[in-house]
Amino acid sequence: DIDKAVEAAQTAFDIESPWHKLDPLSFFLST
């Protein structure tokens, strides 16, 4: 489920401080 994937990604971004500055959605679009 895409929603769960996004939620999981946001959780990971919250944990990873270096990535916290980046927007999760932008990261997905660039991947």
Beta strands, then each sheet from edge to edge (+ up, - down):
end
